[in-house]
């Protein structure tokens, strides 16, 4: 019986220790599988068509995505987790004219921009460092 409890405890410990990639691990790598690349940083501007919260995985985790109308067409823009973006003073809404600086990536087979900074008039929403590390990294309050 004692062996059973030891094995059960070991199995429970293993399941807790190996749950797959956590959100914190993803955030530490820059999210999106570490796809933020400082070598592909560009700045685009345009009008916000939509602001959406997108569910990631099976967890109650939402990312904030924008669809931006630029002079070269529509560009999906990924800002960051809703719990972080929603707490910022700069609010991005449809019809806002903004300038986004970020890394161009391929996401779900389509071009997208992972935002590092969004400028709306004189206001600035900072999301990542120059290296692409998320500013929400290490934040515990969600």
C-alpha positions as CSV (number, residue, x, y, z in Angstrom):
1,X,0.0,0.0,0.0
2,X,2.9,2.4,0.8
3,X,4.4,1.7,-2.6
4,X,1.1,2.7,-4.2
5,X,1.0,6.1,-2.5
6,X,4.6,6.8,-3.4
7,X,3.9,5.9,-7.0
8,X,0.7,8.0,-7.0
9,X,2.6,11.0,-5.5
10,X,5.4,10.6,-8.1
11,X,2.9,10.5,-10.9
12,X,1.0,13.6,-9.6
13,X,4.3,15.5,-9.3
14,X,5.3,14.5,-12.9
15,X,1.9,15.7,-14.2
16,X,2.3,19.0,-12.5
17,X,5.9,19.4,-13.6
18,X,5.2,18.5,-17.3
19,X,1.9,20.2,-18.3
20,X,3.3,21.4,-21.6
21,X,4.3,24.9,-22.4
22,X,2.8,27.3,-19.9
23,X,1.7,30.9,-20.8
24,X,4.6,32.2,-18.7
25,X,7.1,30.1,-20.6
26,X,5.6,31.3,-23.9
27,X,5.8,34.9,-22.7
28,X,9.4,34.5,-21.6
29,X,10.3,33.4,-25.2
30,X,8.4,36.3,-26.7
31,X,5.2,34.4,-27.4
32,X,4.2,33.1,-30.8
33,X,6.9,30.4,-30.6
34,X,9.6,32.9,-30.2
35,X,8.8,34.4,-33.7
36,X,9.4,38.0,-32.8
37,X,12.5,38.9,-34.8
38,X,14.2,42.3,-34.4
39,X,15.5,41.8,-37.9
40,X,12.0,42.1,-39.4
41,X,10.8,45.1,-37.5
42,X,8.9,47.7,-39.5
43,X,6.5,50.5,-38.9
44,X,3.1,50.7,-40.6
45,X,0.2,53.1,-40.1
46,X,-3.4,53.1,-40.9
47,X,-7.0,52.9,-39.6
48,X,-8.1,50.3,-37.2
49,X,-10.9,48.2,-38.8
50,X,-11.5,46.0,-35.8
51,X,-10.2,45.1,-32.3
52,X,-10.7,41.4,-31.3
53,X,-10.0,39.2,-28.4
54,X,-8.8,35.8,-29.6
55,X,-8.7,32.7,-27.4
56,X,-5.4,30.8,-27.2
57,X,-5.6,27.1,-26.4
58,X,-8.0,25.6,-23.9
59,X,-7.3,28.2,-21.2
60,X,-9.1,31.4,-20.4
61,X,-6.4,33.4,-22.1
62,X,-7.2,36.0,-24.6
63,X,-4.9,37.9,-27.0
64,X,-5.8,41.3,-28.4
65,X,-5.6,41.5,-32.2
66,X,-6.3,44.4,-34.5
67,X,-7.0,44.5,-38.2
68,X,-5.3,47.6,-39.6
69,X,-6.2,49.1,-43.0
70,X,-2.9,50.4,-44.5
71,X,-2.1,51.9,-47.9
72,X,-0.9,48.4,-48.9
73,X,-4.0,46.5,-47.7
74,X,-5.2,45.0,-44.4
75,X,-2.7,43.9,-41.8
76,X,-3.4,41.7,-38.7
77,X,-1.6,43.1,-35.7
78,X,-1.1,41.1,-32.5
79,X,-0.8,43.3,-29.4
80,X,-0.6,41.0,-26.4
81,X,-2.6,39.3,-23.7
82,X,-5.9,41.1,-22.9
83,X,-5.1,41.2,-19.1
84,X,-2.1,43.4,-20.0
85,X,-3.5,45.5,-22.8
86,X,-6.7,46.3,-21.1
87,X,-4.8,47.8,-18.1
88,X,-3.0,50.3,-20.2
89,X,-4.1,54.0,-20.4
90,X,-3.9,54.0,-24.2
91,X,-7.1,52.4,-25.6
92,X,-7.2,51.3,-29.3
93,X,-10.7,51.3,-30.9
94,X,-12.1,50.9,-34.4
95,X,-11.6,54.0,-36.6
96,X,-8.5,55.1,-34.7
97,X,-5.6,56.1,-36.9
98,X,-2.4,54.6,-35.4
99,X,1.2,53.8,-36.2
100,X,2.5,50.3,-35.2
101,X,6.1,49.2,-34.9
102,X,6.6,45.5,-34.7
103,X,8.0,42.3,-36.2
104,X,6.5,41.0,-39.4
105,X,5.8,37.3,-39.0
106,X,3.8,34.5,-40.7
107,X,1.0,33.5,-38.4
108,X,-1.5,30.8,-39.4
109,X,0.0,31.0,-42.9
110,X,-0.6,34.7,-43.3
111,X,1.5,37.8,-42.8
112,X,1.0,39.6,-39.4
113,X,2.7,42.1,-37.2
114,X,3.6,41.4,-33.6
115,X,3.5,44.9,-32.1
116,X,6.2,46.3,-29.9
117,X,4.7,49.9,-29.8
118,X,1.5,51.5,-31.0
119,X,1.3,55.3,-31.3
120,X,-2.1,57.0,-31.3
121,X,-1.7,60.7,-31.7
122,X,0.7,61.8,-29.0
123,X,0.0,58.7,-26.9
124,X,2.2,55.6,-27.0
125,X,1.3,52.0,-26.0
126,X,4.6,50.1,-25.3
127,X,4.3,46.3,-25.5
128,X,7.8,44.9,-26.0
129,X,11.4,45.9,-25.7
130,X,13.6,46.6,-28.7
131,X,14.7,42.9,-28.5
132,X,11.1,41.8,-28.6
133,X,10.7,40.7,-25.0
134,X,7.1,41.4,-23.7
135,X,6.7,44.0,-21.1
136,X,4.1,41.8,-19.3
137,X,6.9,39.2,-18.7
138,X,7.1,38.5,-15.0
139,X,3.7,40.2,-14.3
140,X,1.7,38.0,-12.0
141,X,-1.5,39.9,-11.7
142,X,-4.0,38.8,-14.3
